[in-house]
Amino acid sequence: MARIAVVGSVVLLAIVAGQPIGHVSAESDPCSNAANQRELTECVAQEYMKADEKLNVVYKSLLTSLDREHQVKLKAAQRA
């Protein structure tokens, strides 16, 4: 049962973070204008950093909303 709660928390984290799960259309792809591999690599790296920062904010918010027991379980599930 606890594993279901942890999995639910991770799914909620992904939803709250607003990160798309699945296919990204060309219209919403910020790197679709890259003219060469270097530009594409730089753009993707920047988008990764933005997403990572956003995910860290949401993750910290989630952790502070959990009691100590569930924080430990979430961290253990991440390492599994």
C-alpha positions in Angstrom: 0.0 0.0 0.0 2.8 2.4 0.8 4.4 1.8 -2.6 1.2 2.8 -4.2 1.2 6.1 -2.3 4.8 6.7 -3.3 4.1 6.0 -7.0 1.0 8.2 -6.7 3.2 11.0 -5.3 5.7 10.7 -8.1 2.9 10.8 -10.7 1.5 13.8 -9.0 4.9 15.4 -8.9 5.2 15.0 -12.7 1.7 16.4 -13.3 2.3 19.4 -11.0 5.6 20.1 -12.6 3.8 20.4 -15.9 6.3 18.3 -17.8 4.7 16.6 -20.7 4.6 12.8 -20.7 4.8 11.4 -24.2 5.0 13.1 -27.6 5.8 16.7 -28.0 4.5 18.4 -31.1 6.7 20.6 -33.3 4.7 23.7 -32.4 5.5 23.3 -28.7 9.1 22.2 -29.2 11.3 25.2 -28.4 14.2 23.5 -30.2 12.5 23.1 -33.5 14.2 26.1 -35.0 17.7 24.7 -34.4 19.7 24.9 -37.7 22.4 22.4 -36.8 23.4 19.8 -34.2 25.3 22.4 -32.0 22.3 24.6 -31.8 20.0 21.6 -31.1 22.4 20.3 -28.3 22.6 23.8 -26.7 18.8 24.3 -26.8 18.1 20.8 -25.4 20.6 21.4 -22.6 18.9 24.7 -21.7 15.5 23.1 -21.7 16.8 20.3 -19.5 18.1 22.8 -17.0 14.8 24.7 -16.9 12.8 21.5 -16.4 15.3 20.3 -13.7 14.9 23.6 -11.8 11.1 23.4 -12.0 11.1 19.7 -10.9 13.4 20.6 -8.0 11.0 23.3 -6.8 8.0 20.9 -7.0 9.9 18.1 -5.4 11.0 20.2 -2.4 7.4 21.4 -2.1 6.2 17.8 -2.1 8.8 16.7 0.5 7.8 19.5 2.9 4.1 18.5 2.6 4.9 14.9 3.6 5.4 13.6 7.1 8.8 12.2 8.0 7.7 8.5 7.4 6.5 9.3 3.9 9.6 11.4 3.1 11.7 8.4 3.9 9.5 6.1 1.8 9.6 8.4 -1.2 13.4 8.7 -1.0 13.7 4.9 -0.7 11.4 4.4 -3.7 13.5 6.7 -5.8 16.7 4.8 -5.0 15.1 1.4 -5.8 
